[in-house]
Amino acid sequence: MKISALLLVFLLTLAKLAAQPVSTLISNMPRIGDGLAVAADGTLFIASGNQGSEVWKVTPDLEISLFASDFAFAVGVAIDANNNVFVNNYQSGVLSKIT
């Protein structure tokens, strides 16, 4: 039985992915949701998703703090080159910019 080249590449890739180590960085995050962005300095910004209205900040030292709140279901978060944070408010259809 011949294995196609594409199937072989898929299987080799899958085997490599399966061998990657996984570790828990944070286990006490409140309402981790739908959005995650990483700033240039390694700070994480996490949107609480359709269960909440917050964006949380996690420093490279794993210090957790509330970054911003009062969104209408913060389901997406992004950071631009100037370190502005953008939050998608799912329920209201508004994109917020935090400078």
C-alpha positions as CSV (number, residue, x, y, z in Angstrom):
1,M,0.0,0.0,0.0
2,K,1.4,3.4,-1.0
3,I,1.1,6.4,1.2
4,S,0.7,9.7,-0.7
5,A,3.3,12.4,-0.1
6,L,0.7,14.7,1.4
7,L,-0.5,12.1,3.9
8,L,3.1,11.3,4.9
9,V,3.8,15.0,5.5
10,F,0.6,15.2,7.6
11,L,1.6,12.2,9.7
12,L,5.1,13.5,10.3
13,T,3.8,16.9,11.2
14,L,1.2,15.4,13.6
15,A,4.0,13.3,15.2
16,K,6.1,16.4,15.7
17,L,3.2,18.3,17.2
18,A,2.3,15.5,19.6
19,A,5.8,15.6,21.0
20,Q,5.7,19.2,22.1
21,P,5.8,19.9,25.8
22,V,2.8,21.6,27.4
23,S,2.8,23.4,30.7
24,T,0.2,25.5,32.6
25,L,1.4,29.1,33.1
26,I,-1.6,30.5,34.9
27,S,-4.3,28.5,36.7
28,N,-6.2,31.2,38.6
29,M,-7.3,33.5,35.7
30,P,-10.8,34.7,36.1
31,R,-13.0,34.0,33.0
32,I,-10.4,33.3,30.3
33,G,-12.4,33.8,27.1
34,D,-12.1,34.4,23.5
35,G,-9.2,36.8,22.8
36,L,-5.5,36.7,23.5
37,A,-2.8,39.2,22.3
38,V,0.8,39.3,23.2
39,A,2.6,42.7,23.4
40,A,6.2,43.1,22.3
41,D,7.4,42.9,25.9
42,G,5.7,39.6,26.4
43,T,2.7,41.0,28.3
44,L,-0.5,39.0,27.6
45,F,-3.9,40.7,27.2
46,I,-6.9,38.3,27.6
47,A,-10.5,39.2,26.7
48,S,-13.0,37.6,29.0
49,G,-15.3,36.5,26.1
50,N,-19.0,36.2,25.9
51,Q,-19.2,35.5,29.7
52,G,-17.8,38.8,30.7
53,S,-16.8,42.4,30.1
54,E,-13.1,42.6,31.1
55,V,-9.7,42.5,29.6
56,W,-7.0,41.1,31.9
57,K,-3.3,41.8,31.8
58,V,-0.7,39.2,32.6
59,T,2.9,40.4,32.8
60,P,6.0,38.3,31.9
61,D,6.4,37.7,35.7
62,L,2.8,36.2,35.7
63,E,1.3,39.1,37.7
64,I,-2.4,39.2,36.9
65,S,-4.5,42.4,36.9
66,L,-7.7,43.8,35.5
67,F,-6.6,46.0,32.6
68,A,-10.0,47.4,31.4
69,S,-13.7,46.6,31.9
70,D,-17.3,47.6,31.0
71,F,-17.2,46.1,27.5
72,A,-20.2,44.4,25.9
73,F,-18.8,40.9,25.8
74,A,-15.1,41.4,25.1
75,V,-14.5,38.6,22.6
76,G,-11.3,39.8,20.8
77,V,-8.2,41.7,21.7
78,A,-5.3,43.0,19.6
79,I,-2.3,45.2,20.0
80,D,-0.7,47.5,17.4
81,A,2.9,48.7,17.0
82,N,2.2,51.7,19.3
83,N,1.0,49.4,22.1
84,N,-2.6,50.5,21.7
85,V,-5.0,47.7,22.8
86,F,-8.1,47.1,20.7
87,V,-11.1,45.3,22.1
88,N,-14.0,43.9,20.1
89,N,-17.3,44.4,21.9
90,Y,-19.4,41.5,20.5
91,Q,-22.8,42.5,21.8
92,S,-22.7,46.1,20.9
93,G,-20.7,45.8,17.7
94,V,-18.2,48.4,18.8
95,L,-14.4,48.3,18.5
96,S,-12.7,50.0,21.4
97,K,-9.2,51.5,21.5
98,I,-7.3,51.8,24.7
99,T,-4.2,54.0,24.5
